[in-house]
Amino acid sequence: MEERIGLIDIGSNTIRLVIFKFDKATGVNELLNIKTPARLSQYLNKDNEMSKEGIQVLIDALHSFKSVSEKFNVTELHPIATAAIRQSKNNADIVKAVKKEGDMDIKIVPEEDEAFYGYYAITHTTEIENGVSVDIGGGSTEVTLFKDKELLKAHSFPFGVVTLNRKFFDGKAHNDKGAIKDMEKFLAQQFDTLDWLKGQDVSLVGVGGSARNIARIHQAKHSYPIGGVHNYTMTYKDIDEVFDLIRKSSRDELTNLDGLSRDRADIILPAVSVFKALYKKVDAKQFTFSRNGLREGYIIHQVRERYPDVFDKHNVRKESIHFLAREYIIEDESSQVRLKLAKSLLAQLIKTANLDISENDQRLFEEGTYIYYLGSFIDSDSSSPHTYYIIANSMINGYTHKDRVKLALLASFKNKSLLKFYCEETDWFSSKEIDTIQTLGGIIKFINALNISHTSFVEDVVLKKKKKGDEDYELTVFYTEGEPIAEEYQAVRQKKHIEKILKGKVSIIFTKS
């Protein structure tokens, strides 16, 4: 049964409405994501009290988003507030005003909870075991340290991109050298206060809008060939490249910079500076962007409290593949039979033909087998291209971008020519890697032929040489019932993929169990 959950994220910089749909079969998916750049932190006076004007801006935004939620038949709506309201001395008055004029109950998220939800989203939607997370908002910056996907430390700094901009760049150019130097010194001092950040040698994981913009700027500059920024990985050199691009750009050039949202043009440089400072402090292995942060962590946590059997952080990839299969109406029984036969045949081929297949490639082979030709949901006559482009350009939790493309190549495998055509799009794979993908893709295509009628009659395959020293092989296909006429026809057509691996002729014998 589908549930629709609305979340209004009241930040210091933006107020955003995200409507999620949850189904146990397909997981959590976004239905709507809209925002307004309210900049609530600018309505805080010297005594940290929000002005009446700021409160009215908040109420107007909430009223609008509540109306939108009602149109989408949201079953529950969660307005949650972070730094701007949390730091307001009159936050109790703000909550009362919103209740009185908007009939909504705002939940002010404590600092430690805000950090926790970011960590929670990362560990439940990526396979990063050890890391330091960083979420830069408008008025606060949350960092956590986790090992083996368990939270060890968390801290919230009372500064964000808006407050850093106001503190160091007020009345100055966005790239003022003196302001940048002062800000970098300030950030280094702030991060030095946390001994547990130093020299962790783990991934630095960025969440939130600023991190997303940095990833998109880098992708745009390098004409990145696939869509999506979730799990996009950068080095320190890459972050520094984005920093230099922003620093050297004029204010007008920034508003037209590919990948940068216009409403972040004046606050993006402080964000990059935070990432640079943290990368050095942590001695990070890499910087990875997680599309999922506070909002997704909050929703996943809400869902898991009601359904503790979903979103297993120790099986992120497996669960996301099953969610994807159900979303594209892949019949589970057929997929399971295909997977069982594929694993059996691969094991025999590894032994017989001395195939060198890595553990990761075997895992991708199994996943690709399970969702083979999911693009037929769109059009059965062009299943391969639809399958490739859906998987290569979709956010699939738990996958690096290279593995996601490799999965797309396996699940869409049709022939060598089409495989090479897809590979040219990214140019990420060596000739040896392409040969391995072709080998594994050929096995999947052959196995798919053994259940082309989706009757699941075939239960096992056994490969053996005809005679000792002979180059010919015999593949016995055991089936339980029925007459697998279509399977026999397709198996003969596709056996060339197995013959290529074995470098010999293969005779196929269908035998009733």
Summary of the structure (lengths in Angstrom):
residues: 513
radius of gyration: 26.7
end to end distance: 39.9
largest distance: 89.6
contacts: 1772
relative contact order: 0.08
helix: 52%
strand: 18%
